[in-house]
Amino acid sequence: MARRKPPNTPPPFPSAPGEMEAAFVSAETAPEQPFSGVQKTSRTKKAAAAKKQTPQGGKAPLMIHLDNITKKFNSHTVLDNVTLQVPKGKTTVVIGGSGHGKSTLLRLIVGFIRPESGRLWIDGVNVLDLDEAGRLEVQKTIGMSFQYSALFDSMNVFENLAFPLREHTRLDEAEISRRVSATLTRLGLPGIEAKFPSELSGGMKKRVGVARAIMLQPKIMLFDEPESGLDPINTNAIGELIMEMRDDFHITCLVISHNIENSMMIADSICMLYKGKIIAQGTPEEIRQDPNPVLQQFLHGQAHGPF
């Protein structure tokens, strides 16, 4: 059965390390932008107007901007008037204990859930004003690395990585094969296309999950506890991969993490969620020096304190 052609087919995946940046630039400067189809739609004129009014804040343009977001499940407030700014091309790490709203934050940004109040801009678009078609176009610009990789167990590595290309593009199988091979090689995993998830180590699964997430060349990567279940060596490798995405590919990264050492290494900015509120935010050095007792107890892993 012939596949439906999407509004925007991504440019060919680079075959060499230095070509990926050019591919991203060409995608962002082409006549049809990822959001252009949304803005041309009469049903989403409000979103186009919202883009012009998006507050940028500070010197760097914002890729993600949550403004006074509140999210409740029944009577329980999970996110309480949260404001968060994620600059374009930077890595922001959100730390905090389990059950304090971090995963809910990611689900809201991806569009799986909606807040009770507040505003959410992604790359200048007020996504809460979009219809379903508009939200889908925004979601295509976001890659997600899940905590446990979320690979399809019944598919080998090649089929896992080819899946989003087959679903959202009309690339032929030769080009899909080239992109899969190039991506695996770029992430240090050449020649594993025929392996199944059950044959991979934890670190390899994480990298394959990241590889699948970037197959459509997203502008934004969301990482849900990328170090979970990894040994120190693979934890450091994942951290280096996230920094490479920022430095070489200029992808905006938002990372949910419990790993303080890795967070301090990879982050341009760190914020802490506590009981649904952001109680501290700044550079790694500013976070280290912040006297907030809840933050300091969490940073040092102390069993006793106000946390």
SETI-872523 format. One line per field, with one value per residue: x, y, z of N, C-alpha, C in turn; residue number from 1; residue in one letter. Coordinates in steps of 0.2 Angstrom, whole numbers. Example, Ala and Ser with C-alpha at 12.3 -4.5 7.8 and 13.67 -1.06 7.14 Angstrom:
n.east = 66;64
n.north = -28;-11
n.up = 39;35
ca.east = 62;68
ca.north = -22;-5
ca.up = 39;36
c.east = 66;64
c.north = -16;0
c.up = 39;39
pos = 1;2
code = a;s
//
This chain:
n.east = 4;3;11;5;11;19;17;30;45;59;76;89;97;113;128;140;150;151;141;128;125;123;112;102;102;98;85;79;79;73;60;48;44;44;33;26;15;5;4;-2;-14;-31;-39;-30;-25;-24;-14;-3;-3;0;13;20;19;26;35;53;63;77;94;95;85;70;67;58;44;36;23;17;11;-1;-6;-17;-22;-37;-40;-27;-13;-1;8;12;8;20;34;45;59;67;81;85;95;102;106;95;92;81;79;74;64;56;39;37;33;41;40;27;29;36;27;17;24;26;13;4;-4;-15;-14;-22;-22;-12;1;9;23;31;45;41;28;11;6;-5;-16;-18;-25;-29;-22;-12;-5;1;10;19;23;31;43;49;59;60;67;65;64;66;70;60;59;54;51;49;55;70;85;87;73;67;73;70;56;49;53;47;34;31;37;41;52;62;67;80;86;81;88;101;101;98;109;119;115;117;131;135;132;140;137;139;134;125;112;104;102;92;82;83;96;104;115;111;116;118;105;99;106;102;88;89;94;83;75;80;79;70;75;74;71;71;75;69;74;70;76;89;100;96;98;110;128;142;151;144;134;142;145;132;130;140;135;123;128;135;125;120;131;137;126;116;104;91;90;81;82;77;82;90;103;116;129;131;121;127;138;133;123;117;109;100;86;76;62;50;38;29;33;45;59;72;84;96;113;125;135;128;118;125;129;117;108;96;89;82;85;99;100;95;105;116;112;107;100;92;83;74;68
n.north = -6;11;24;39;55;66;83;89;83;76;82;73;61;65;58;59;64;78;83;84;96;105;99;101;115;117;112;121;133;131;135;130;129;118;122;129;124;124;137;142;137;141;138;140;153;160;154;158;172;172;167;179;186;180;180;182;184;188;186;175;167;158;140;132;137;138;146;150;138;126;110;98;82;76;81;84;94;94;101;117;132;134;141;140;142;137;139;141;129;125;115;111;105;96;93;83;75;59;59;73;80;80;71;73;86;83;76;85;95;87;85;76;78;91;107;114;128;142;145;138;139;133;133;146;145;146;132;127;133;127;116;99;94;104;103;90;93;101;91;83;89;86;75;60;52;39;33;19;16;10;2;-8;-24;-35;-31;-30;-20;-12;-12;-5;8;11;13;26;33;26;28;42;47;47;40;29;12;10;23;24;13;18;30;24;16;26;34;25;22;35;36;27;14;4;-9;-16;-18;-30;-35;-39;-31;-38;-43;-33;-23;-13;0;1;-1;11;20;16;19;33;35;31;41;52;51;58;70;80;96;98;88;77;70;57;53;48;41;31;15;13;9;18;21;20;29;41;41;43;56;63;61;68;81;82;82;95;103;100;97;107;105;108;103;95;88;76;71;62;61;69;72;70;79;91;91;91;102;118;125;122;117;115;105;104;98;101;114;126;128;132;139;140;142;128;131;141;134;125;134;139;143;136;125;113;111;109;98;88;89;84;71;68;60;65;80;95;90
n.up = 0;-4;4;13;8;19;24;25;20;28;26;17;28;35;28;34;48;49;41;47;54;43;37;46;46;33;34;42;36;24;11;15;31;46;54;44;37;47;50;39;39;40;52;62;64;75;82;73;76;89;89;85;96;106;121;122;132;140;132;123;111;114;114;121;131;146;154;168;171;176;182;186;193;196;212;215;214;202;194;199;195;186;178;165;156;141;133;115;107;118;134;146;162;172;189;203;216;215;209;210;199;187;176;172;167;155;148;146;138;126;122;126;137;143;151;166;167;160;148;134;124;109;100;96;94;100;107;114;108;96;84;82;70;69;81;79;69;77;86;77;77;89;98;108;121;130;147;148;136;127;115;102;105;97;85;76;77;66;60;71;70;57;58;61;50;39;43;43;31;13;9;0;2;0;4;17;23;21;30;42;44;44;55;66;65;68;81;87;85;75;63;70;66;64;76;90;103;115;114;117;127;142;140;126;122;126;118;105;107;107;95;87;90;84;71;63;63;74;81;95;109;121;136;147;162;157;162;169;176;171;171;178;167;156;159;159;145;139;144;137;124;124;126;114;105;107;105;93;84;87;94;104;121;133;149;160;176;189;192;199;197;183;178;182;173;160;159;153;160;176;184;199;203;216;224;214;211;204;213;213;201;189;183;183;192;200;205;213;223;228;243;247;257;254;241;243;251;243;232;239;243;256;270;280;283;276;265
ca.east = 0;7;11;3;16;18;18;37;49;65;81;93;102;120;132;147;148;151;135;122;123;121;106;98;101;94;78;76;79;69;54;42;46;40;27;23;8;1;2;-6;-21;-36;-41;-24;-23;-23;-7;2;-3;3;20;23;19;30;41;59;66;85;97;94;78;68;64;52;43;30;21;12;7;-4;-9;-20;-25;-42;-39;-20;-10;6;12;9;10;27;36;51;62;72;84;86;102;105;103;92;91;76;80;69;62;50;32;36;30;45;38;21;31;38;21;14;27;25;6;0;-9;-15;-14;-28;-21;-6;3;15;26;37;48;37;21;7;3;-12;-21;-18;-30;-25;-17;-7;-1;5;16;24;26;36;49;51;62;59;71;61;68;68;71;54;60;49;54;48;58;77;87;85;66;65;75;66;49;47;54;41;27;31;40;40;58;63;70;88;87;80;94;107;100;98;116;123;114;120;138;137;131;145;134;139;134;120;105;101;101;85;83;85;103;108;116;107;119;116;97;98;109;97;82;91;95;77;72;83;78;66;79;70;74;71;76;68;77;67;81;93;106;93;100;117;134;146;154;138;131;146;144;126;131;143;130;118;132;137;119;119;137;138;120;112;98;89;89;78;83;74;88;92;110;118;136;130;118;131;142;129;118;118;104;97;81;73;55;49;30;26;35;52;61;78;85;102;119;127;138;123;114;129;130;111;108;90;90;79;90;106;99;94;111;121;109;107;94;88;82;67;65
ca.north = 0;17;28;46;60;71;90;91;77;79;82;67;61;66;52;60;68;85;85;84;103;108;96;104;122;117;111;126;139;130;139;127;127;113;125;133;121;126;144;143;134;146;136;141;159;162;152;162;178;170;167;185;189;176;183;178;184;187;187;169;165;152;135;130;142;137;152;149;131;122;104;94;76;76;87;84;98;91;107;123;139;133;145;138;145;133;143;137;126;124;110;112;99;97;88;83;68;55;61;80;83;80;67;77;91;81;74;91;98;83;86;70;80;98;110;118;135;144;145;134;140;128;137;152;143;144;126;126;136;123;111;92;94;109;99;85;96;102;85;80;92;84;68;58;47;36;30;12;15;9;-1;-13;-30;-40;-29;-29;-13;-9;-10;0;14;13;14;33;35;23;31;49;50;42;38;22;8;11;29;22;9;23;34;20;14;32;36;20;24;42;35;22;7;1;-16;-20;-18;-37;-37;-38;-27;-43;-45;-27;-21;-7;6;0;1;19;24;14;23;40;35;31;48;58;49;63;76;85;102;97;81;77;64;55;50;44;38;26;8;12;9;24;22;21;36;46;41;46;63;65;61;74;87;82;85;102;107;99;97;113;102;110;97;96;82;74;67;61;60;76;73;70;85;97;91;92;107;125;128;117;119;109;104;102;98;104;121;127;131;135;138;144;138;123;134;145;129;123;139;141;140;133;119;107;109;107;91;84;88;80;65;68;56;69;87;97;87
ca.up = 0;-5;10;12;9;24;22;24;20;30;21;18;34;33;28;37;54;48;37;50;55;37;36;51;44;27;36;46;31;18;10;20;38;49;56;39;36;53;50;33;40;43;58;67;63;82;83;70;79;96;87;84;102;110;124;121;138;140;126;119;109;118;110;125;136;149;157;174;170;182;180;191;192;201;217;216;209;201;193;202;192;184;173;163;149;138;127;109;106;125;137;152;166;178;194;209;218;212;211;211;193;181;170;169;163;148;144;144;132;120;120;129;142;143;158;168;165;158;141;132;117;107;94;95;93;106;105;117;103;90;83;82;65;71;87;76;66;82;88;73;78;95;99;115;123;136;152;147;128;123;109;100;106;91;79;76;78;59;60;76;67;51;59;60;43;35;45;42;25;8;7;-3;6;0;8;24;25;22;36;48;45;46;62;71;65;71;88;89;85;68;62;75;63;64;83;94;109;120;113;118;134;144;137;119;121;127;112;100;108;105;87;84;92;80;64;59;64;78;84;102;111;128;139;153;166;152;165;174;175;168;175;178;161;151;161;156;138;138;145;131;118;125;124;107;101;108;103;85;80;89;96;111;125;140;152;167;179;196;193;200;194;176;177;182;167;153;159;153;166;180;189;203;205;222;226;209;210;203;219;211;194;187;180;188;198;204;209;219;228;231;250;248;261;251;236;246;254;237;229;243;245;263;272;284;281;275;259
c.east = 4;6;9;10;15;19;25;41;56;71;85;97;109;124;138;145;147;145;129;120;120;114;100;97;97;86;75;75;76;63;48;45;42;34;23;16;3;-1;-2;-13;-26;-38;-36;-21;-21;-16;-2;2;1;11;23;23;23;35;47;63;73;87;96;87;76;65;57;51;36;29;16;8;5;-7;-11;-23;-30;-41;-32;-17;-3;10;9;12;18;28;44;53;68;75;86;94;105;102;101;90;86;78;75;68;57;44;32;35;35;43;31;23;33;32;17;17;26;18;2;-5;-9;-16;-21;-28;-14;-5;9;17;31;39;44;30;17;3;-4;-17;-22;-23;-26;-20;-11;-2;3;11;21;27;31;43;52;53;61;63;68;66;70;68;65;55;55;53;54;52;66;79;85;78;64;67;71;59;46;48;48;34;26;34;39;47;58;67;78;90;86;86;100;106;101;106;121;122;117;128;140;136;136;142;134;138;129;113;101;99;94;87;85;92;107;109;112;110;117;109;96;100;104;91;83;91;88;73;74;82;75;69;76;74;75;71;74;70;73;72;85;99;103;95;106;123;137;149;149;135;135;145;137;126;134;139;126;122;134;131;118;125;138;131;115;105;97;87;86;78;80;80;88;99;113;125;135;126;122;136;139;125;121;114;101;92;78;66;54;41;27;28;42;54;69;80;92;107;121;131;133;119;118;129;123;110;101;91;87;83;96;105;99;101;116;118;109;100;89;89;75;64;60
c.north = 6;21;35;50;65;78;92;85;80;78;75;67;61;59;53;64;75;88;86;91;106;105;100;111;122;116;117;132;137;134;136;125;122;116;129;131;123;133;146;141;140;144;138;148;162;160;156;169;177;170;174;188;185;179;179;178;183;188;181;168;158;147;132;135;140;143;151;143;128;116;100;87;75;82;88;88;96;96;113;129;139;138;143;140;140;137;138;135;125;118;112;106;100;91;88;76;65;58;69;84;83;77;70;83;89;79;80;94;94;83;80;72;88;101;113;125;136;143;141;136;135;131;142;151;142;138;124;129;132;118;104;92;98;106;94;87;98;96;82;83;90;77;67;52;44;33;23;11;14;6;-6;-20;-35;-37;-28;-21;-9;-7;-5;7;16;15;21;35;32;26;38;52;45;41;31;18;8;17;27;18;13;27;30;18;21;35;31;21;30;41;30;15;4;-6;-20;-20;-24;-39;-35;-34;-32;-45;-39;-26;-15;-1;6;2;8;22;22;18;30;40;35;38;53;56;54;70;81;91;102;90;82;70;63;51;45;40;32;19;7;12;16;26;24;28;42;47;44;54;66;66;67;81;88;84;92;106;106;99;103;111;105;104;99;89;82;70;67;61;67;77;74;77;91;97;93;99;114;128;122;120;113;110;101;103;102;112;121;131;134;134;143;139;133;126;138;140;126;128;142;139;137;126;113;106;106;99;86;83;84;73;63;65;61;77;89;94;82
c.up = 0;2;8;12;14;21;21;25;23;25;22;24;32;33;32;43;53;44;41;52;49;35;40;48;38;29;38;41;25;17;15;26;41;52;51;38;41;52;44;34;43;50;64;66;70;84;80;73;86;95;87;91;108;114;124;128;138;133;121;117;112;113;114;130;139;154;162;172;176;179;186;189;198;206;218;211;208;198;195;200;190;178;171;156;147;132;121;109;113;128;144;156;171;183;199;210;214;214;212;204;187;175;167;165;156;145;142;138;126;118;122;133;141;150;159;166;163;151;140;125;116;100;92;94;99;105;108;113;97;90;83;76;66;76;84;72;71;84;84;74;85;95;106;116;130;141;151;140;124;116;108;100;101;85;81;76;71;59;65;73;61;52;58;53;38;37;43;35;20;5;5;2;6;4;15;27;26;28;42;49;47;53;67;71;69;79;91;90;78;68;66;72;64;71;86;100;115;120;115;126;136;140;129;118;122;121;106;101;106;98;84;85;87;73;60;60;68;80;92;104;119;130;146;157;161;156;169;172;172;173;174;171;156;153;158;148;136;139;139;125;118;123;117;103;102;104;95;81;82;91;103;115;132;143;159;170;186;197;193;196;186;174;177;176;161;153;157;159;169;184;193;204;211;224;220;207;208;209;218;204;193;184;185;194;203;208;215;225;231;238;251;251;258;245;238;248;248;233;232;245;252;265;276;282;279;269;260
pos = 1;2;3;4;5;6;7;8;9;10;11;12;13;14;15;16;17;18;19;20;21;22;23;24;25;26;27;28;29;30;31;32;33;34;35;36;37;38;39;40;41;42;43;44;45;46;47;48;49;50;51;52;53;54;55;56;57;58;59;60;61;62;63;64;65;66;67;68;69;70;71;72;73;74;75;76;77;78;79;80;81;82;83;84;85;86;87;88;89;90;91;92;93;94;95;96;97;98;99;100;101;102;103;104;105;106;107;108;109;110;111;112;113;114;115;116;117;118;119;120;121;122;123;124;125;126;127;128;129;130;131;132;133;134;135;136;137;138;139;140;141;142;143;144;145;146;147;148;149;150;151;152;153;154;155;156;157;158;159;160;161;162;163;164;165;166;167;168;169;170;171;172;173;174;175;176;177;178;179;180;181;182;183;184;185;186;187;188;189;190;191;192;193;194;195;196;197;198;199;200;201;202;203;204;205;206;207;208;209;210;211;212;213;214;215;216;217;218;219;220;221;222;223;224;225;226;227;228;229;230;231;232;233;234;235;236;237;238;239;240;241;242;243;244;245;246;247;248;249;250;251;252;253;254;255;256;257;258;259;260;261;262;263;264;265;266;267;268;269;270;271;272;273;274;275;276;277;278;279;280;281;282;283;284;285;286;287;288;289;290;291;292;293;294;295;296;297;298;299;300;301;302;303;304;305;306;307
code = m;a;r;r;k;p;p;n;t;p;p;p;f;p;s;a;p;g;e;m;e;a;a;f;v;s;a;e;t;a;p;e;q;p;f;s;g;v;q;k;t;s;r;t;k;k;a;a;a;a;k;k;q;t;p;q;g;g;k;a;p;l;m;i;h;l;d;n;i;t;k;k;f;n;s;h;t;v;l;d;n;v;t;l;q;v;p;k;g;k;t;t;v;v;i;g;g;s;g;h;g;k;s;t;l;l;r;l;i;v;g;f;i;r;p;e;s;g;r;l;w;i;d;g;v;n;v;l;d;l;d;e;a;g;r;l;e;v;q;k;t;i;g;m;s;f;q;y;s;a;l;f;d;s;m;n;v;f;e;n;l;a;f;p;l;r;e;h;t;r;l;d;e;a;e;i;s;r;r;v;s;a;t;l;t;r;l;g;l;p;g;i;e;a;k;f;p;s;e;l;s;g;g;m;k;k;r;v;g;v;a;r;a;i;m;l;q;p;k;i;m;l;f;d;e;p;e;s;g;l;d;p;i;n;t;n;a;i;g;e;l;i;m;e;m;r;d;d;f;h;i;t;c;l;v;i;s;h;n;i;e;n;s;m;m;i;a;d;s;i;c;m;l;y;k;g;k;i;i;a;q;g;t;p;e;e;i;r;q;d;p;n;p;v;l;q;q;f;l;h;g;q;a;h;g;p;f
//
